[in-house]
Amino acid sequence: MDIRLDEVNRRIIHALMQDARDTSAPMIADEVGVSPATIRNRIRQLEDANVIRGYHANVDFERADGRLTNLYVCNAPVEDRERLAQQVRVIPGVVNVRELMTGRRNLHVLAVGEDTGDLRHIAREIAKLGIDIEDEDLVQSEHFQPYRPFGPDDDEPTALSEFISLSGGAEVLEVTVPADAPIAGLTLEEASRREVLEDELLVVAIERDDTVITPRGGTEIRPDDLLTILSRGGVTDETLEAFEA
């Protein structure tokens, strides 16, 4: 079944990619300007056409049960790649299989185990199928976001909008502060005292309502502020936590 992705369909996909659990047909309908019945019908059509192929929870298995998530980068014969991908899926512990259109490293297998012994067993099961494991690594985290060209024209940018590396390992970044970011509503002094803001970070400028503010200890960080930040030790996941929703 072929389906045309018009503006309504694109906005539906964008909304579901953003939050499939809490996004309802009436919410999307209100944003797009059509009836909830139209949205429900369009979602059903997108599902029937396999444009929307499912809704999946993004699970942190380490936090859930102390388990390890491992990515196996594999080589499979091109002519057998699809068949082998289906066979790998049934191995206990495998949660995702991705086929790539390339001759090497063309099968990526994501698996979860209680310990390294489990992961070695999964590797042996993959190898039994005649698949060569070229590389493997423990996965620390995954980050997802909706495809912005499918969103509204005024779709908010991601928090991190500019990134510059300097000599000596320092980095400069620009971030837009969401309303529910940990730093929103705090002064820089409060953020530092509560350890919301890392010691290695220095807020060097704040752009607010077309005005550039020189930050002081008593300067309050507000939602939608555009901050220019110097990170002396480089940007890490922990660096950005203060500025993320």
N, C-alpha and C positions, 0 to 999 in steps of 0.2 A: 504494500500500500504506500503510494507516494503522497506527500503532504507538503504544502507550501508554507514556509515560515514567514507569515506576515507580521506586522508590528504586534498584534495581540499575542500570537504564539511565541514570539521572541520574549515579550515581557513575562509571559507565564513561565517560560524556562528560566529566565533570570531570577524570578521570585522563588521558584522551587529550589534552584541551586543555592540561593541565599539561606533559606530555612524551610525545608520541606515539611518539617514536623508542625510548626506553628503558623504556617501560611495557609489561610483558608481561601476558598473560592470567592466569598464576599470581599475579602481584603484585596485580592488581586483585581476583582471587578471594580472596586472603588478607585483604585489607582489608574486602571486602564480606561474606564468610562464605558463599560458594557455590563450586561446583567450577570449575576452569579451563575445562572443556568448556562449562559454562553461559555463561561470559563470552565465549568464542569464538563461540558460537551467537548470543548477544545482539548482539555487534558486527556479525556478518554480517547480522542482521535490521535493525539501525540503518543499515547501509550500503545494503541493498536498498530501504529506505524513504526513502533520500536525507536522513535526519536527519544522518548523518555523510556529508559529500559529498566528502571527500578529506583527504589529509595533505600539508601543504606546509611546506617549509623556509623559515624567516625569514632571508633573506640580506641581509647588509650589503654591497651592491655596491661601495661606495666602498672598503671595506677589502679586498674580494676582488680588485678590478682597477682601482681608482681611477675607477669609473664614477659617473655622476650619476643620481639617482632623482628624477623629477619628477611632481607631481600636477597633472593638468589638470581643472579644475572646469568642466563643460560644460552647455549647455542643448540638450536634444533634444526634438522634438515628442512629446508624451505617447503618441500613437497609434503612433509609430514607435520608441519608446524601446527595446523589447526587441530588435527587429530590428537597430537601429543598434549596440546593445551587442555583439551577436554579430559584427557586421562590424568593429568597433573591435578586437576581440580578435585578429584575424589580422594587424594591423599589426605589422611587426617592431619589437621593443623594448617592446611593451605586455605587462605582466605581471599586471595586475589591472584588472577593470572592475566598478564597483559601480553598480547602478541604485537610485535613490531615488524614493519615492512622493511626488513634488512636481512642480509645474509648471516651476520654474526650478532651475538648478544640480542637475539630476536625474541626471546621469551623471558619475561620478568615474573618471578614467582614470589609472592608475599606470603609468609607463613608465621604462625605463632606457636611457641612451645613453652613448657614450664621451665626448662633449663637448656643448657647447651647440648645435653644428651638428646633431648627431644629434637633439637635442630639438626644434629648429626644424623639422626634416624630419618628425618624428612629428606635430607640431602641424599642419603643412600637410596630412598624410594624413588627420588627423581632420577638418579643415575641408572636405576634398574630399567627405566623406560627407554634408555638409550639417549638420554639428554645429557649434554656436557655442561657442567656448571663452571663457568669461566671466572666468576667473582661472586662474593657474598659479603654482606655487611649488616650489622644490627641497625635497625631504623630507630632514630631518636624521636622524631615527630613528623607529622604531615600537616600541611596547611592548605586549606581550600578556600576559594572565593568564587563568586558567580562571574560569568563571562560578561564583562562590562558593555561591549557593543550591543548586547541584547537588552540592556537596561534603559531606563529613561535618559533623556539628554542631560538632565540635571543630576544624574546619579553621583553621589558623593564619592570623591576619590579615596583611595586607600590611605591609611594613616601615614605611611612612609611614602613621601612624594619626591624626595631628592636625596642623593647619597654620593658623597665624595670621599675618596681615600687620600690621606695625607702621608707624608714621610714620617717614619718613626712609629707607624702602626695606628696613629690617630685617625679618626674619621669624623666627617661633618654630615649631619642628616637633617632633613626637614620633615616634621611630622605635624599632622592636623589632629587636634585633641578631640576625641569623641565625648559626648555628654556624660557617658558612664565610665570614662577612663579613671583609674585610681588617682591620678594627679589633678583631675578637674575639680575646681573649687578650693584647692589648697594653695597657700602661698609657697614660694620656693623654700622659705625657711622651714615651714611645716612639712613639706615633702621630704626635705633632707632629714629633719629630726625624726620623722616616722619611718625613715628608710624606704620611702616610696621611690625616691630619686637616688640612684647610685652615686657614690662619691666620685666616680670617674667621669660623671656627666656634668657639663656646664652649659646652661641655657644662655646663649649669647644674644638672642634677639627674639622678640615676640611681635608678630604682625597681627593686628586686630582692627577690623573695620577700616582697612586702607591706611592704618597708622602703624608705624614701627615704634615699639616700646623697648627702651633699654631696661632689662630686668634687674630688680633689686631683691633683697631677701624678703621684703614685704609684698612683692608683686604677686597678685593672685592669678593663677592659671585658670582660664575660662574655656568652656566648650567652644569649639571652632577656632580657637587660637592656632595660628601657624607658628610653630617654634623652630628656631634654628639652634641645633644642639651640637656641641663638640664633645665627642667621646674619646678620651685620651687613650683608652685601652682597646678601642675597636668596638663595633656593634655586635651584640650577642642577643639571643632570645630574651635574656633577663633584662637587657638594656631597654627593650621595647615594651616590657610589661606595664610600665607606668603610663604608657600612652595608648594602650589598646583597650577596646571595649570589653 
